[in-house]
Amino acid sequence: MTLGSDTKKARQLMVDAVDFPALSGSGLHSEKELDAAQTITGRSIAEITELGCPGGLSIDGFLAADENVISVLKGDNRIVSAMSLTHRELARPLFHIWNMIGADLDLGRWNMAEHRWENIRSVLYNGKTVRLNAGDTKGAQRSIFEDGFDDGSFWIEIERDLEAGEKTFLARKYRHLTPEQRAVLIKRLSSIRTGEMEPHYIMWYGFYEGHTSWRADPLAIAFIFGLRSLEELESALPGRLYEVLTEHFSAQPAAKKELR
């Protein structure tokens, strides 16, 4: 299930070095490069944003209505940097899941009548039990970038239960939240619903999607797959986990916030 250089997996190791040399070299974006970007994969920032907004290439969109592709790349890059991780490190566990799905497809281990992946329901990843669910759809999702990824057709659900100590930690650190807000915090931190495009997007561009129903939030990836403990996430973003998981990366100047 590892990333490789064979024909089917070769693009899993690629990064868009033409547009983002810093991302290719260090695994993180340079904000100067992002500020200077006029195009990505030859497509203009304005067109990518238009295609990515709700109702563009998809009903839900790749970006929230108040976000653009650069504001999202910047926002997530700051989060990943705060966690002392890289985009390629966060793409890796999602590729591992996708490669398991692909292997079972090749071996005929899918319930094709129901279009569901039922062979593997959970994996142990960094000591964490991660539950899995996936299926395919009849349609094909086109990419907002000019990258040839125009046949996305899978949905993938990934989640893990909080341990007792983690629940206690959140209850103590975020006691100021309402019960409803704390439930949102837990859900967004411990579950992801995404597709096969996202690990590629993360590796190639550092793009996790904006705040849409398909977002693969970097905080959630780090937490679910045990890349960072809850205490480490809190140390990286003290008192801000709910805010970071719920607030949009608004492209409107008056609404911008710096991640410190």
Protein Blocks (a to p, Z undefined) as FASTA:
>chain_A
ZZcfbfklmmmmpccfklmmmlmmnopacfklmmmpmbgehiafklmmmmmpghilbmno
padfkbcfklmmmmmmmmmmmnopafklmmmmmmmmmmmmmmmmmnopacfknopafkbm
bdceehiacdddddddfbdcddfbdnhpacbcbdcdddddddfklmmmmmmmmmmpcfkl
mmmmmmmmmgccddfklmmmmmmnopgbiadfkbccfklmmmmnopacfklmmmmmgoil
mmmmmpccdfbfklgccdZZ
